[in-house]
Amino acid sequence: MKIAVFSARSYDRTFLSQANERLGNQHELAFLEPRLEAKSATLAAGAPCVCAFVDDHLDAETLATLHDGGTRLVALRSAGYNNVDLAAARALGIVVARVPAYSPEAVAEHTVTLMLSLNRKIYRARDRVREGNFALDGLIGFNMQGRTVGIIGTGLIGLATARILAGFGCRLLASDPVHQPAFEALGGSYVEVPELLRESDIVTLHCPLTTTNHHLIDHATIAGMKRGAMLINTSRGGLIDTRAVINGLKSGAIGTLGLDVYEEEDGMFFSDQSNSMIQDDVFARLLTFPNVLVTGHQAFFTVEAMTSIAETTIRNVSTFEATGRPDHEVQAD
């Protein structure tokens, strides 16, 4: 089957080509650099399958163009699918598949890396030492052992994060409609979100973005947080109201902030913007804070995760070609 791979970077070419080869070279991969949106969808004409990433736009107009070009399957190389109009896809008869799990440890380890880097001021210490400044003023942190960490969402990534933090000797709280025995076995306790925010020295987000939890962290929830707490988001940018967080940083309600995602990252992340001015004034303001650490949606980016993503994507296409249904189909609500 011909697969039109949009938003294709060098690493996508490498891992998808290797996975296709390992699984028998069943498919023809056409790598396309443009992001998938309505005006670029015609590039997929003649391809029964389109492979898309989290920053591709699969709205009704894009899907209609894909359908007219013969696309029958959208194979997402991501877990999230909020960038796809599932109702429109269903109406057009386009099947949508995803990669539900690849390497939860990759995201969990990056999450804890942000915590440690913010706590021990690693990014500031590095810059000082490079300038010959070995003073310790302003670099003091705290022991992770005994600190309370609140985990919102205890799916695979939340659980992997909890396992690491349990090793540090942290007190673990969580909020999730589904209680996981594996989390409780680590000594963790489930509480409601207000109690979690009130008690936690560190709050980390690991829940999917839905219509009901958009801006889960806003002015009201920040007011209910333990003053000076650390806030980490490696899940979805829309979980955080960035303007409210900026006000929280300015007032000291939020002590430190670590982000791997941003609610307006679309069109900015996953590309080199170093030779242009950042046009997003809110994001630019965020970068001025000395107690903020932002990475560009790289938490998933390990060899193990990329290998798993590529193999699951290729298998989704192979199963669809053989049976008419992929292994991991996304259903419209």
ABEGO torsion letter per residue (X at the ends): XBBBBBGBBAAAAAAAAAAAAAAGGABBBBBBABBBBAAAAAAABGBABBBBBAABBBBAAAAAAAAAAGBABBBBBBABAAABBAAAAAAAGBBBBBBABABAAAAAAAAAAAAAAAAAGAAAAAAAAAAGBABABGABBBBABGBBBBBBEABAAAAAAAAAAAAAGBBBBBBBABBBAAAAAAGBBBBBAAAAAAABABBBBABBBBAAABGABBAAAAAABBBGBBBBBABBAAABBAAAAAAAAAAGABABBBBABBAAABGABGBBAAABBBABAAAAAAAABAABBBBBGAAABBAAAAAAAAAAAAAAAAAAAAAGBBABBBBBX
